[in-house]
Structures are given as C-alpha cells and as structure tokens.
Amino acid sequence: MISATDFKTGMTIIFNDEPHEILWFQHSKIARREALVKTKLKKMSSGEVVERTFRSNEKFELAILNRKKMQYLYEDGNNLILMDNETYEQRSIDKEKVGEKIIYLKEGSGVNILLHNSELIAVDIPNFVELEVVNTTPGFKGSTVSSQSKPATVETGAVIMVPMFINKGDIIKIDIRNGEYITRIKWYKKIILKILLKEKGKIIYSKSLKKIYI
C-alpha cells in the first residue's frame, strides 16, 4: 500500500476496484487545512481520463500489470478473439475495451494486451498501421504531389483523407491517433510483405476453417 503523497507519474494504482495510471499529480495545501493531492488518472480498461483529488494520507494498492504481444484473429459477436503466437492459446475481449481505434484493426495483425491478475483488461493497437485502399476515386496521372485530398476506404472499413495520387490497391501508412495519412508504401515493400506472409513458419489463421497453419 502507498499513500497519495507517494504518487509518481506513470505509477498504476487500484482506484474504484480498477487499475488506473497516474498521468499527472500536484500536492496542494491551503493554510491549516489538510494537505491534498490533485490527480489526473487514466482508467486502463477503457482509456477514460478522470480528475480526482485525494487526501494526502489516503492509501492505495499498487496495480501489478503484465503486457504481452498477441495476434488478432477475428471478430465473434461483441468479442475479439486473440491468440498467443507462442502457446496458441486463444482469449477473447469485449470490443468496447478497444474503443474507437478498433476501426483500424486488421485480422492477423499484432496487438499488445494488458493483464491484471491474469484478466485481460485492455488491447493496445500500434500507433501506426499499414492498410490497403479498397475504394477511392482514381488518382490523376503524374499527381505525385498535391495539396488536395480525397476520401479513401481501407480494408478495415475506415475512411481516410488521402492525396489525389492514391489509387485502389495502394497500401498506406496511417497514424491511428488522429486518423491521418502518413505515406504510401513503396511497391517493392508491398512485394516483400507478401513474401513474408508466405514464408515457411509463419502462423496463418483461417477464420472460415477455424484452423491454424504453420
């Protein structure tokens, strides 16, 4: 147990029976009144940020969290099915715990999960993803540089504003923190990615057959 006076940025505590990360804190004392600690806390299971003020002598349990890499397999109703690539163990998590970023999550992609007391409480998608454009208006020939943009739908269903030269079939890099286009993946990198997917030893999951191939 620790008191509020022991708070540090980045520390994770149990508040309202759930793990919360301390994003910011400030000690405050007015005249002869009891010392207080103002905080901004992030609920680990949802990412919600709340502001709370505690008495300096309030006690809290430290939350022991484990992070692990897994692979997103497929969607099953309101749940996402994930797999441990080392043990092939499968786990599920409610889609709501992923939040709005789920629109960038592609089957077969890697994710980071957060465990508390062996319970899966959160899924973290990498800040940058590479997705194929499945629908957009044709690009203009020679328009490799343009200040204008157009909407493009990627393979997960997300709609991104892209430069005019982007075409259907292009793979683009996206910053999921703001949903912005970063760059187009070069043609030779697309070939390398396809080769890697077919490489011997690569784990491939078939949703339709519900089987794992090595």
N, C-alpha and C positions, 0 to 999 in steps of 0.2 A: 504493500500500500504506500502511496505517496500523498503528500498534501498539495494544495493548489500552489503553494509557494515554490514547489519543486518543478513546476511546469517548464518544459522546454519545447521550442518549435520542432515539429516533426515527431514528437512523442505521441504514442497512441494509448488512450485510456478507455476504461469502460464507463460510459455515461448513459443513463436510461437503459441499462442492460445490453447496450450495443457498443462495439468498438468505434471510437471517434479519434481522428487525428487532430492534433493541435496545430492550427495554421498560424495563429498569432495570439499573443497574450501581453497583458500590461498590468503591472501592480499599481494599485491606487489606494491612497489613504487621505482622508479629509479630517483635519483637526484631530479630535479624540475619538473619532468613530473607528469601528473595526476595519482592519485592512481588507481590501477586496482584490480580486484578480479578474480582470475582464479578458474574455477569450473569443476567438473565432474557431469553431470546431467543424470538421468535415465528417459526416456520417459515412463510414467506409462501405456500407452495403448499398448506398444509393448515390453518394457524392454530394448530397444536400449539405449546404453550409449554414450553420446557425451561430448566433452570437449569444453568449451566456456569461453571466457574472457570478463568481463563486466567493464564498468567504475564504480567507487565507488558510484557515485550519480545516477545511473540508478535505476528506480523504477519498482517494480514488485507486482503483485497481489498475495496474498496467495491463494492457492487452498484448498478448503474445500472438503475433501473426506470422503465417508462413506463406511464402509466394512460390508459385510453381508454374511452369510452362505446360500448356496443353494444346490440343488441336480441336477446333470447332468442326463437328461432323455435320449435323443437320438440325432442323427445327422440328420439334414434336409438340404440336398444340401450342401451349403457352410456355413451353420449356425449350431450352437449347441443350443439345447433347454434346458433351465434350469427351475427349479421350486422352489418356496419358500415353504418350508415344513409347514409353519405356515398359510399362506394365500392361498396356492395352485396356486398362480399367476405364469404364465409362461412368460419367457423372452428369447430372442434369442441374440446371439452374433456371429460375424464373426469368423470362425475357425482360421484365421490368427492372431487374437489378443491373442490366446492362445499360439501360437508358436510351437516349436518342441516338447514340453512336452505333446502335445495332444496324442501322441502315447501311453501314459501310462494312459489315461483317460478311465475309465470303466463306462458303463451305470449303473446308480443307485448310483454312488459314490458322496460323498460330496465335494464341492469346495467352495472357498471364492471368492466373487466378489467385485469389486471396482466400486463405483458410484461417478460421478461428475455431479452436477446439475441434479440429477436423471437419468443421462445417464450411462448405463453400459459400462465401458471403458476397463475393464480387468478381467480375470479369473485366479485365483491362485490355482494351484493343490498342495496338501500337498507334502512335500519333500519325504515322504516315502509312498509307496503303496504296497498292497498285492495282487498278481495276480496268477492265476492258469496257470501252464505249460500245453500247449495243444500239443506240439510236441517237441521231443528231442530223441536222441538215448538212449536205455535202460541203466540204471545205473548198475554198477558192484556190485555184491553181496559182502557185507562187506566193500565196499569202502566208509565208512562214513567220512574219512579224506583223502583229496587228494589235491596235489598242481596243478594237471592238471585240465583243464576246457574244456567245450564243449558248443556249441550254443544251446539255448532253446528258442522256440517261446511261448510267453504268450498269454493270451486270447484277448488282445487288438491288437495283431499283432507285438508288439515289440520283438526284438531278443536280448537276454541277455546271456552273458557268465556265466555259472554256474558250480559248482563242478560236478565231474563224477557221484556221487551217486544220483543226482537229476533225477526223473522219471516223465513221463507224469502223470498228475493228481495232482502232488505236488503243494502246494501254497507257493510262495516265496515272501520274502520282498525285495523291490528294492529301491535304492536311485535314484530318478529321476534326481537329479542334475548332476550326472555323468553316469547314466545308469548302475550302478554296483549292483551285487547281494549282499545282506546282510546276509540273513539266510533263512532256510526253516522253515515254520510254523509247529509246532507240530501237530500230528494227532488229539489230543483231542481239540486243539484250533480250528481246522477246523470244528469239530462237533459242538462246541459252536457257531461258526459263522453261521452255517446253522440253528441252533435253533433260534438264534436271528432274522434271516431273516424271519422266520415263526411266530415269536412272535406276539401275538394279539396287534393291534395298530400300527404295522409297516407299513409305507407307501410304497406301491409297485406300480410301474408304468408299464403298459403293452404297449409297443411300437406298437405291432400288432393291439391291440384293442383300442389304444388311450384312455385308461381309467385309473383312479386312484382307487386303492383298499385300504381300511383301515382295 
